[in-house]
């Protein structure tokens, strides 16, 4: 079976034993990369110039091709900087979506936004525009959903309770290893922010895969999940009661673990049966799986309900280096 990396350190540790007994192949998809650039922030390492914040009342949503890293975003930002009335620019690299806030009194033709982005080497197509009332309505909806969910991948919503469970367990593990003050001081806050970003990214990875699988109606019978779990316990040499006590000692809820275990088994089975069935070598399997996951990620619609967590993920991802595709576009 394939390691898909959807659980926190404790689950990954125990699952690794199970997977190792099944297969020598391990695959981990790249985390979704989401970054944000605004017109008054530069990523060059130099002091940002002082600019007046633009008052905006409208938003353009565009589909943009070819973006891969923060270097691409800097080019798009530069292309838009010549248009008066442009405000914040939000870019989701994982889905190829760009949202541009603008002043409708100054930007009369939204087509020039798409043209300006396309001129930087990233073909852009305007999908829709939102007025002030529509933006406020959307923000109100997101705030309402954020009480129970942190984000959604299509129809697959990521429960806030799941995120809280992952974060609490990860915090306890860090504190048990590095001390109770590991998240204090100047280094503590960035560490906690990084931990949050990793957890959100893993949960979104899981959502992307599960959404893709559910779209085609694939579902494992509960008896198969139970059988796989019994095999997992046998490989560990423990009974179900013993394992539940181990989970309790680590601060993990048994029902939550079983839900995550079922997700992992579902993905593993689907990938083996539908994605990798005709392949023999590990290299071919890993490449095929990567292609499948990346395609699913590009086709997925990721919506963050929790804007604070969205900003943390963007900030964490913005440090990614510029790949060769950016270099080619910059030199063209």
C-alpha positions in Angstrom: 0.0 0.0 0.0 1.0 3.6 -0.6 1.9 6.0 2.2 -0.2 9.1 1.5 0.8 11.1 4.5 -2.7 12.2 5.7 -2.2 11.6 9.4 0.0 13.3 12.0 3.2 11.9 13.4 1.6 9.3 15.7 -0.6 7.9 13.0 2.1 8.0 10.4 4.4 6.1 12.7 1.9 3.3 13.3 0.7 3.3 9.8 4.3 3.0 8.5 4.5 -0.4 10.2 1.4 -1.5 8.4 2.5 -0.2 5.0 5.9 -1.6 5.3 4.4 -5.1 5.7 2.4 -4.5 2.5 4.7 -2.8 0.0 8.2 -1.3 -0.4 6.7 1.7 -2.4 6.1 4.9 -0.6 4.6 7.9 -2.2 4.0 11.4 -0.7 2.2 14.0 -2.8 3.5 17.6 -2.8 1.6 19.9 -0.4 -0.8 22.4 -2.0 1.0 25.6 -2.6 -1.0 28.7 -1.9 0.6 32.2 -1.8 -0.6 35.7 -1.6 0.9 38.9 -3.0 -0.5 42.4 -2.5 0.4 45.5 -4.4 2.1 47.0 -1.4 4.3 44.0 -0.5 7.4 42.9 -2.2 9.1 39.5 -1.9 12.5 40.7 -3.0 14.1 40.9 0.4 14.5 44.7 0.0 12.5 47.2 2.0 9.0 47.5 0.5 8.2 51.0 -0.9 5.5 53.0 0.8 2.3 52.8 -1.1 -1.2 54.0 -0.4 -3.6 51.2 0.3 -6.2 50.9 -2.5 -9.8 51.0 -1.5 -11.6 48.3 -3.5 -15.2 47.4 -4.0 -15.0 44.6 -6.6 -13.2 41.3 -7.3 -12.2 39.6 -10.5 -11.7 35.8 -10.4 -9.4 34.4 -13.2 -8.1 31.0 -14.3 -4.4 31.3 -14.9 -2.2 28.7 -16.5 1.5 27.8 -15.9 2.0 29.1 -12.3 4.2 27.0 -10.1 5.9 29.1 -7.4 6.3 32.4 -5.7 8.5 33.7 -8.5 5.5 33.3 -10.9 3.4 35.4 -8.4 5.9 38.2 -8.4 5.7 38.4 -12.2 1.9 38.5 -12.1 2.0 41.2 -9.4 4.5 43.2 -11.5 2.2 42.9 -14.6 -0.8 44.2 -12.6 1.1 47.1 -10.9 0.7 49.3 -13.9 -3.1 49.3 -13.6 -4.5 52.0 -11.4 -7.0 50.8 -8.9 -5.7 47.3 -8.3 -5.7 46.1 -4.6 -4.9 42.7 -3.1 -4.0 39.9 -5.4 -4.7 36.4 -4.1 -3.2 33.4 -6.0 -3.9 29.7 -5.4 -1.2 27.8 -7.2 -2.9 24.5 -6.5 -6.0 25.3 -8.6 -4.6 28.0 -10.9 -7.0 30.6 -9.6 -6.2 34.3 -9.2 -8.5 36.7 -7.3 -7.8 40.4 -7.9 -9.5 43.1 -5.8 -10.0 46.4 -7.6 -11.7 49.8 -7.5 -14.5 49.6 -10.0 -14.5 53.4 -10.5 -10.9 53.1 -11.8 -10.9 49.7 -13.5 -13.8 50.0 -16.1 -12.7 47.1 -18.2 -11.9 43.9 -16.3 -10.5 42.4 -19.5 -7.4 44.4 -19.0 -6.7 42.5 -15.8 -6.6 39.2 -17.7 -4.6 40.8 -20.5 -2.0 42.2 -18.1 -1.5 38.7 -16.5 -1.3 37.0 -19.9 1.3 39.5 -21.0 3.6 38.2 -18.2 3.6 34.7 -19.8 0.7 33.1 -17.8 -2.4 32.8 -20.0 -5.4 34.2 -18.0 -9.1 33.9 -18.5 -11.7 35.9 -16.6 -14.2 33.6 -15.0 -16.4 36.0 -13.0 -16.6 39.3 -11.2 -18.1 40.1 -7.8 -19.5 43.4 -6.7 -19.3 44.7 -3.1 -22.6 43.1 -2.0 -21.5 39.7 -3.5 -18.1 39.9 -1.7 -19.8 40.7 1.6 -22.3 37.8 1.1 -19.4 35.4 0.3 -17.4 36.6 3.4 -20.5 36.1 5.5 -21.0 32.6 4.2 -17.3 31.8 4.9 -17.5 33.1 8.4 -20.6 31.0 9.1 -19.0 27.8 7.8 -15.7 28.6 9.7 -17.5 27.8 13.0 -17.6 24.1 12.1 -15.1 23.7 9.2 -11.8 25.2 8.3 -12.0 24.6 4.5 -13.6 22.6 1.8 -12.3 20.7 -1.2 -15.3 20.7 -3.5 -18.0 19.1 -1.4 -15.5 17.5 1.0 -15.5 19.8 4.1 -12.7 19.6 6.6 -14.0 19.7 10.1 -12.6 22.1 12.6 -12.6 19.3 15.2 -10.3 17.3 12.9 -7.9 20.2 12.6 -8.0 20.8 16.4 -7.4 17.1 17.1 -4.4 17.0 14.8 -2.9 20.3 16.2 -3.4 19.3 19.8 -1.7 15.9 19.3 1.2 17.5 17.3 1.7 20.1 20.0 1.9 17.5 22.7 4.4 15.5 20.8 6.6 18.6 20.3 6.3 19.5 23.9 7.2 16.0 25.1 10.3 16.0 23.0 11.5 19.7 23.2 9.9 20.9 26.5 6.7 22.7 27.4 8.2 26.1 26.3 8.9 25.0 22.7 6.2 27.3 21.4 7.2 30.3 23.5 9.6 33.1 22.7 10.7 34.4 19.3 11.1 31.0 17.8 7.9 29.5 19.2 5.4 31.4 17.2 7.0 30.7 13.8 7.2 27.0 14.8 3.6 26.9 15.7 2.6 28.7 12.5 4.6 26.2 10.5 3.0 23.3 12.3 -0.5 24.7 11.6 0.4 25.1 7.9 1.6 21.5 7.7 -1.5 20.1 9.3 -3.9 22.1 7.1 -1.9 21.1 4.0 -2.1 17.4 5.0 -5.9 17.7 5.6 -6.3 19.4 2.2 -4.2 16.7 0.5 -6.5 14.1 2.1 -9.6 16.0 0.9 -8.3 16.3 -2.7 -7.8 12.5 -2.8 -11.1 11.6 -1.1 -13.1 14.1 -3.2 -11.6 12.6 -6.4 -12.5 9.1 -5.3 -16.0 9.9 -4.2 -16.7 11.7 -7.5 -16.5 8.3 -9.3 -18.6 6.6 -6.6 -15.9 4.4 -5.2 -16.5 3.2 -1.6 -15.1 0.4 0.5 -17.4 -1.9 2.4 -16.9 -1.6 6.2 -16.0 -5.3 6.4 -12.9 -4.6 4.3 -11.8 -1.7 6.5 -12.3 -3.9 9.6 -10.3 -6.7 8.0 -7.5 -4.4 7.1 -7.5 -3.0 10.7 -7.3 -6.5 12.1 -4.3 -7.2 9.8 -2.8 -4.0 11.0 -3.1 -5.0 14.7 -1.7 -8.4 13.9 1.3 -6.9 12.3 1.8 -4.7 15.4 1.3 -7.7 17.7 -1.4 -6.0 19.8 -5.1 -6.5 20.5 -7.7 -3.9 19.7 -8.1 -3.0 23.4 -4.3 -2.7 23.8 -4.1 -0.4 20.8 -6.9 1.8 22.0 -5.1 2.2 25.3 -2.0 3.1 23.4 -4.0 5.8 21.5 -5.5 7.1 24.8 -2.0 7.4 26.3 -0.9 9.4 23.3 -3.9 11.7 23.6 -5.5 10.4 20.4 -9.2 9.6 20.2 -9.9 6.0 19.0 -12.9 6.9 16.9 -11.0 9.7 15.1 -8.1 7.3 14.4 -10.5 4.8 12.9 -12.0 7.4 10.6 -8.6 8.4 9.4 -7.6 4.8 9.0 -10.7 4.2 6.8 -9.8 7.2 4.6 -6.3 5.9 4.1 -7.4 2.4 3.3 -9.9 3.8 0.8 -7.3 5.8 -1.0 -4.8 3.0 -0.9 -7.3 0.5 -2.4 -8.5 2.9 -5.0 -5.0 3.9 -6.2 -4.0 0.2 -6.4 -7.1 -0.9 -8.2 -7.8 2.1 -10.5 -4.6 4.1 -10.9 -1.7 1.6 -10.7 -3.3 -1.7 -11.8 -1.4 -2.1 -15.0 2.0 -1.0 -13.8 4.9 -3.1 -12.5 7.9 -1.0 -11.5 8.0 1.2 -8.4 9.2 4.1 -10.5 6.3 3.8 -12.9 3.8 3.6 -10.0 5.2 6.6 -8.2 5.1 8.7 -11.4 1.6 7.6 -12.2 0.4 8.3 -8.7 2.0 11.7 -8.7 0.4 12.5 -12.1 -3.0 11.3 -10.7 -2.7 13.4 -7.6 -1.5 16.5 -9.3 -4.4 16.3 -11.9 -6.9 15.9 -9.0 -5.4 18.9 -7.3 -5.6 21.0 -10.4 -9.3 20.1 -10.9 -10.2 20.6 -7.3 -11.8 23.7 -5.9 -10.3 24.5 -2.5 -12.2 27.0 -0.4 -10.8 28.3 2.9 -13.5 29.2 5.5 -10.9 30.2 8.1 -9.1 33.2 6.7 -6.4 33.1 9.4 -5.4 29.6 8.5 -5.5 30.5 4.9 -3.0 33.3 5.5 -0.7 31.0 7.5 -0.7 28.4 4.6 0.0 31.2 2.1 2.9 32.6 4.2 4.4 29.2 4.7 4.2 28.4 1.0 5.5 31.8 -0.2 9.1 30.8 0.6 9.1 28.2 -2.1 11.9 28.7 -4.7 11.4 29.6 -8.3 11.5 26.6 -10.6 12.8 26.4 -14.2 9.5 27.3 -15.6 9.7 30.7 -14.0 13.2 31.1 -15.3 12.1 30.4 -18.9 9.3 32.9 -18.6 11.5 35.6 -17.1 14.0 35.2 -20.0 11.4 35.1 -22.7 
